[in-house]
Amino acid sequence: MRPIPVAFHIWFLEIHTYGIGLALTFWFGLRYTERRLRRAGFRWEWVTGMFLWVVVAAVVGARAAHVLANSSYYAAHPGQIVAVWQGGLSSFGGLILAVPVAVFSVRRRCPELSALRFADLMAPVLMACWGLGRLLGPQLMLAGGGHPTHQWFGMYYAGQVGKRLPVPIFQSLEDFTIFGLLLLVERWLRTTAPAGAVASEPASTGEPTDVGVAAWSVPPPAGIVLGVGMVLWGIERYLDEHLWLGEPGHLGSALVQLAGVGLTVAGVVLLIARLGPLRRWRSGVPAAGGPTPGEEPEPDGEAGQPVTPGPRGTDAAEASAGGQ
């Protein structure tokens, strides 16, 4: 297979297939994020505004990390620093800048959604986007292949001599596998929920009743899905760089492997920290004095005694309904 053209012309305009792939991936991420927020019972109209800032932050951070990791080359060729259309974006660099921007935007635009809960919702989105983006991005850019190979599955890439390991395809399969595992973790949390933890889904969403997070009377502890994703993706990135992409003595390669190990360790720490809340949730123990799953909170006052009217003159029935 000959290299896929990395660019083509429409009249005087040069179109890069790599850029088209990234644009399609960002569009897919936007729509999938909106869908997951709707199914979880949260507002979603604010996502487009957030995504515009996140896309800019991701591209800037990814390019900055790549330039720093290859500083000797760009010091001699400063005009290439902004040549994003030729490839050269770091996944970890994009995360480092995009994640804080996303968290800040969520706190401003949707304060009822906690940052950790939002990260749980976004973890499968990111994995699906990376799986799609590897096929539509590095697979179609200059020097997108891995180490040289003579195996039958080797492919030719523009800017590289000889057959190369089709690492973008390998990574896409890995990312989609992690995506599927994260969905299984979400399904496991739903199927193992204690009695009464899953309330009815808001009618406005029009989605299945076993999906929404905001509709749960006692939602599962946030951070489980995120932690699993951090561990799996950290291991993937380390092994990909170590086995198929890494260059001995290259700073960028060493940083990617180090970041993969760091992400894995951070994910393990997060999962350990969430084990206690997860056990209490599955056993039906209320958190922070909340109601036990399946039980209705008792109204104020002693059992069998009337409830004292509140400051605005509410009667006992209204006070009880308000408490529930």
C-alpha positions, 0 to 999 in steps of 0.5 A: 500500500502506497502512502495516503496523500497527506494534502490535496489542492482545491484551486489555490487552497491546500487541504491537509487530510490530517487537519480534516481528521482532527476536525471530524474527531472534535465534532464527534467529541462535541456531539457525544459529550452532549449526548452523555450529558443529556442521558445523565440528566444534566444541562448540555446547551453550554457544551459548545462554548466550552468545547471551543476553548478546550479545542484551542487549549488542546492544540496549543498544549499539544504543540507546545509539548511537542516543540519542547520535547524537540527543542533542538530541532525547533531552535534551528528551525523556528519557522516550523514551530507553528506548522501544526499541519505537518503533524507533531502534537503531544497527547499529554501536552493537550491534556495538561492544558485542556483539562484545567480549561474544561474544569474551569468552564464546567464550574462556570457554566454548569455549577451543579455538575462536579468536576469529578463527575464530569471527568467520569462522563468524559473519560469514555468520550476521550477514549472514543475520540482518541480511537477515532483520532488515531485513524483520522489523524496520525494515520494520514500525516507525515511520518505517522508510522512506527519502527521499520518492519518487514512484516506483512502488516507493515504500511508505507507512510509519507515522509518515512522510508520503507514499511513501518509498523501501523502504530496509529491503527494499533493505538486505535484498536487499543483506545476503542478497547478501553472505551468499551471497558469503561462502558462496562464499568458504568454498566457494572455500577448500574447493575450492582447499585443498592436497592433504591439507589436508581430513581426514575429518569427525568421525562425530559431526557427521553433516555432509558431510565437506568442511565441517568446520573442526576436522577439517582437518589444515591449516585455512585461515588465519582471517580471510578470510571476516570480512575480505570481510564487513567490506569488503562490509558497510562499503560497503553501509552507507556507500552506504545512508546516503549515498544513501537515508537520510542527512540533511545536517548530521545527526550520526547520518548522518555517524557511520554513513557514517564507520563504514562507511568505517572498517569497509571500511578495516579489512576491507581491512587484515585481508585484506592481512594474511592474504594471506601465510598464505593463499598459504603454505596454498594452496602447502602450506607448513607454518605454524610448523613444522607438517607439509606438507599430504599428508605424515605427520610423522616420528617422533622420532629419525633415519630407520630408528632406533628411537625412544627411549621417553618418560618414561611408557614409551611404545614406538616405535609409541605415540610415532609414533601420538601424534605423528601 
